[in-house]
Amino acid sequence: MNFKTIGLYDPFNYKYTAIVPLAAQGGLTRLDNDIQYTGNFGPVGVSAEYALGEVAGSTSNGATQAIAAKYAGGPVTVGAAYTKRKNAVGATYMDFDNWTVGGAYATGPFRAAVGYAKAKQDTSATTETNVKDWWLGGSYNVTPAAQMSLAYYRTTTDAAGGGRRNLVILGGTYALSKRTNFYADIDNSKLSGSVVTVGQTRQTGLSVGINHLF
């Protein structure tokens, strides 16, 4: 449910899930044995879900509960969601909490979006690990088929002494059909602390491809 809610105010609408950190926020995308309710009341929507954990001898271990709400009226869209789960940490199941809030504003060919998300995983009776993301960005529809987007994402973690990633990404898409689009992007990341990879504190990437939705 967090996954669906964040999609309302991700500047890239999940076009770059391997680069932008939001799709992995909380590690919860699709759940097995999931029961959901969604109700729409004019511009307001509310959702709730419960996913069975299927852990022998326990109804809570591995189970997930979530609630979400959104408002979409005119040019404004806002949303928030909260997820709670019992994750396996070694041989013990510990509490995991994930919440997000954000919004987007669209006018003509322009769209601006901003959001925040936090994931907290208990690692023992007295310790926990936190991952926080906040972001802002926007997009412009050059033509009905072509779109350019620019966004900044900041991720911080207190794991392994703490670390931070600052990501700037510029990307474009061109719709070849309703379900297929061509995409290209260039991105730059500045890394510090525990997220530094093989001694690299700065990384630049370029990607191109075709995306088809089934």
C-alpha positions in Angstrom: 0.0 0.0 0.0 2.9 2.3 0.6 4.1 1.4 -2.9 0.8 2.6 -4.4 0.6 5.7 -2.3 4.2 6.9 -3.1 3.4 6.5 -6.8 1.0 9.5 -6.4 3.9 11.9 -5.7 7.0 10.3 -7.1 8.3 12.8 -9.7 9.2 9.9 -12.0 6.0 7.8 -11.4 8.2 4.7 -10.8 9.8 4.9 -14.3 13.3 4.2 -12.8 12.8 1.7 -10.1 16.4 0.4 -10.2 17.8 3.9 -9.6 15.2 5.9 -7.7 15.1 4.6 -4.1 11.3 4.9 -3.5 10.1 1.6 -5.0 12.2 -0.2 -2.4 11.1 2.0 0.6 10.3 -0.5 3.2 10.9 -3.5 1.0 7.1 -3.8 0.5 5.8 -3.9 -3.1 3.6 -6.9 -3.7 2.4 -9.2 -0.9 1.2 -12.8 -1.0 -2.2 -13.8 0.5 -3.2 -10.1 0.6 -6.7 -8.9 1.4 -7.5 -5.3 0.4 -10.3 -2.8 0.7 -10.5 0.4 -1.3 -13.2 3.0 -1.1 -13.6 6.2 -3.1 -15.8 9.0 -1.9 -15.6 11.8 -4.4 -12.1 13.2 -4.4 -11.2 11.2 -1.2 -10.0 7.6 -1.3 -9.2 5.2 1.7 -7.6 1.8 1.7 -6.8 -0.9 4.1 -5.0 -4.3 3.7 -4.0 -7.4 5.6 -1.6 -9.9 4.3 -1.4 -13.3 6.0 2.1 -14.3 7.3 1.7 -18.0 6.9 4.2 -18.7 9.7 3.4 -21.9 11.6 2.2 -21.4 15.2 1.7 -17.6 14.8 -0.9 -15.3 13.3 1.3 -12.2 13.5 4.8 -13.3 12.4 5.3 -12.4 8.8 1.9 -10.7 8.6 1.4 -7.2 7.2 -1.3 -4.5 8.1 -1.6 -1.2 6.2 -3.8 1.8 5.9 -3.8 4.7 3.4 -5.7 7.8 2.3 -5.5 10.1 -0.6 -7.2 13.3 -1.9 -7.3 14.1 -5.6 -9.1 17.3 -6.4 -8.4 19.5 -9.4 -4.7 20.1 -9.7 -3.8 18.8 -6.2 -3.1 15.3 -5.1 -2.0 14.4 -1.6 -1.6 11.0 0.1 -0.3 9.2 3.2 0.1 5.6 4.2 1.3 3.5 7.2 2.4 -0.1 7.1 3.3 -2.5 10.0 4.8 -5.9 9.6 6.6 -8.6 11.6 9.8 -9.3 9.7 12.2 -12.2 10.3 15.5 -10.9 11.9 17.6 -14.0 12.2 15.5 -16.5 14.1 13.2 -13.9 15.7 10.4 -11.8 14.2 10.7 -8.1 15.0 8.5 -5.1 14.3 8.9 -3.2 11.1 7.1 0.2 10.5 6.9 2.2 7.3 5.1 5.5 6.7 5.0 8.1 4.0 3.3 11.4 3.2 3.5 13.7 0.2 1.7 15.5 -2.6 1.8 16.7 -6.2 0.5 19.8 -8.1 -0.2 19.7 -11.8 -1.1 22.6 -14.1 -1.1 22.4 -17.8 2.0 20.5 -19.0 3.8 21.0 -15.6 3.7 18.7 -12.6 5.6 19.2 -9.3 5.9 16.6 -6.5 7.4 16.3 -3.0 7.3 13.5 -0.4 8.8 11.8 2.6 9.1 8.2 3.7 10.6 6.5 6.7 11.2 2.8 7.4 12.1 1.5 10.9 13.2 -2.1 11.5 13.7 -3.3 15.1 16.9 -5.4 15.3 16.7 -6.3 18.9 14.7 -5.4 22.0 16.7 -2.2 22.3 18.0 -1.4 18.9 16.6 -0.4 15.5 17.6 0.6 12.0 16.0 3.6 10.2 16.0 4.5 6.5 14.6 7.9 5.5 13.9 9.3 2.1 12.7 12.7 1.0 12.4 14.0 -2.5 11.2 16.8 -4.7 11.0 17.2 -8.5 8.9 18.0 -11.5 8.0 17.0 -15.0 7.1 18.8 -18.2 5.1 17.3 -21.1 6.9 18.5 -24.2 4.3 16.9 -26.4 1.5 14.5 -25.7 4.0 11.7 -26.2 7.2 13.1 -24.8 7.9 14.0 -21.2 11.0 15.4 -19.4 11.5 15.0 -15.6 14.0 16.3 -13.0 14.2 15.3 -9.4 16.4 15.2 -6.2 16.2 12.3 -3.8 18.0 12.2 -0.4 18.4 8.9 1.5 19.8 8.6 5.0 20.4 5.5 7.1 21.7 5.0 10.6 22.8 1.4 9.8 26.5 0.5 10.2 27.4 3.9 11.6 25.2 5.9 9.3 25.3 6.9 5.6 23.7 9.2 3.1 23.0 9.3 -0.6 22.1 12.4 -2.6 20.7 11.6 -6.1 19.9 14.0 -8.9 18.3 12.4 -12.0 17.2 13.9 -15.3 15.2 11.6 -17.5 12.9 11.6 -20.5 10.3 9.2 -21.9 8.6 9.0 -25.3 5.4 7.0 -25.6 5.4 4.6 -28.6 2.0 3.4 -27.6 -0.3 3.3 -24.6 1.7 0.5 -23.0 5.2 0.9 -24.5 7.7 3.8 -24.1 11.3 4.6 -24.8 13.2 6.1 -21.9 16.7 7.6 -21.2 18.2 9.2 -18.2 21.4 10.5 -16.7 21.9 10.5 -12.9 24.5 11.5 -10.4 24.9 10.2 -6.8 27.0 11.6 -4.0 27.7 9.0 -1.3 28.9 9.2 2.3 29.3 6.9 5.3 28.0 3.3 5.1 26.5 3.6 1.6 29.9 4.3 0.0 30.5 1.5 -2.6 34.0 0.1 -3.1 35.5 3.4 -2.1 33.5 5.5 -4.6 31.9 8.6 -3.1 30.4 9.8 -6.4 28.8 7.9 -9.2 27.3 8.9 -12.5 25.1 6.7 -14.6 23.4 6.7 -18.0 20.6 4.3 -19.0 18.4 3.9 -22.1 15.8 1.3 -22.9 12.2 0.4 -23.8 9.5 -0.3 -21.2 6.4 -2.4 -21.9 3.5 -2.8 -19.5 1.6 -6.1 -19.5 
